[in-house]
Structures are given as C-alpha cells and as structure tokens.
C-alpha cells in the first residue's frame, strides 16, 4: 500500500494537492491527528487490498497533536507494515501573505493578525518534518493546474516511477528556488548580456547557447558537473529518493543558466534519466 502524508506551509496548496491525489486514485483524509495514523493503518491492512493508495493531510491545524507526527511515521516504518512517504508543499513568504490576504482567512499561528510572524513561526515548527520529506514542491510560481500535473507525474502509478529529475534555471537576483536539492552557480561564465545582439534572447536561442558553450571554462565546468552527477544520481536512487531538483543560476536567469540547463538536460536524457526542465526567470 502507498501511504502518503501531505503537509507543508498553510496556503502552499494542500487543497489543490488533495484534489490531484483523489483524481489519480488516492483515498484522502484531511486533518487527521497523527496519533490515529497507526490505527488507520490497521484498518487498511484489514481491507484486504481494497485501499491501495492513502493520503493523510496533516498540518498545524492538529495543534498539540502535530509534534507526534514523526514518531508515528517512524513507528510504522519500524513495525514493517509500510514505508510512508512525505510530500511537503512550500512557497515564498510574500506569496503566502498574498494568498492569505486574498482569501481573508486567519493563519493558525497568527490569531492577532500578525500574518508574517505567524508564517515565520510555522516555518520554524515545520522544519523537522520538511527535513525528512521525500518530495518538496515549491508552489510559489505554480498555477493550480501546474501543481496537479506535477503531482500526477510523481504519484501516478508510483510503483513504476523512476527517480524524477527536475532542472530549473534561475536568476540569483530573483532568489534561489527554495525546493532545490543541488544548486550550481554559473555566474563565472562570460555573460551574453554584454553582447548587444545577444542580450534580447535567452539561452534557448542557438546563438546565445553557442556563445555560452564556446569557452574553455564552460567545457571544463560541464565535464566536472556531469562527472559529479554520474556519481550522485545512482546514490540518490539507491537511497530511495523519488525526486531530485537541480538548480542552475546566473545573475538574471536568462542566458548562462538557461543554456547550461538545456545542455545538462540533454546529457541526462541521453543517459536515460527522466528529466523535466523549467526556465523560471527566462521570460523576465
């Protein structure tokens, strides 16, 4: 049986996540106290296979029960009944503030209306569960349909899924992606931004791509990067990591990081790794 715990920051998209999971066959239970997870697991075992995919949504609405979540998951794993997975949804603080203001809802940790302080306290309390999460999804720039598609890619027929690799290009001046597992900085490469005829285009343009790739330091970097990943990816897969996000950043996220991302994605696809590309700041 697939047991998935959905948690994360309030306002990060758990409602949309539940809808997506239900659409692909999960039996979802919202706001269950963690102490009841072992009891429900027993009921599932007694269903004789009728329930194969179960998702629990657990967050700080559980209040005093929430700290027992990690212990409950550990007990299930030690008992050998099942190996639960954790999906953690996150988003930038300013986006969470905006979403709360739009819905006019109260934050569970900001009853006096100090919204940003409540968000910071929630992030602090959730740091431990985020640290053990199998999947971390940043919904800052995701529309509901995009989030649904991402989760469907993770959990549809999950037992047949290989480790999913996402490569995102970004600009450091716009912030580092908060859900990145590996971050590489390519700001040391010559910048097409200072070439007048290349500035309007992105690294997906062939001339910009060729400009970035022509330098000896680019080739040395790519050789070392691909060697590193050829060592790391099997290790991550061996440990059961379901998703890996590689973030590649330059100053603005339009030229060097985009070209490097395109190169790396093609390289890994040639090695038969499933790869998704996002150019986060490519159109800014």
ABEGO torsion letter per residue (X at the ends): XBBBBBBEBBGAGAAAAAAAAAAAGBBBBBGBBAAAAAAAAAAAAAAGGABABBBBBBBAAAEAAAAAAAAAAAAAAAAGABBBBBBBBBBBAAAAAAAAAAAGBBBAABAAGBAAAAAAAAAAAAAAAAAABABBBBAAABBAAAAAAAAAAAABGAAABBBBBBBBBBBAAAEBBAABABBBBAAABBBAAABAAAAABBAABAAAAAAAAABAAAAAAAAAAAAAAAAAAAAAAAAGBABBBBBBBBAAGABAAAAAAAAAAAAAAAAGBBBBBBBAAAAX
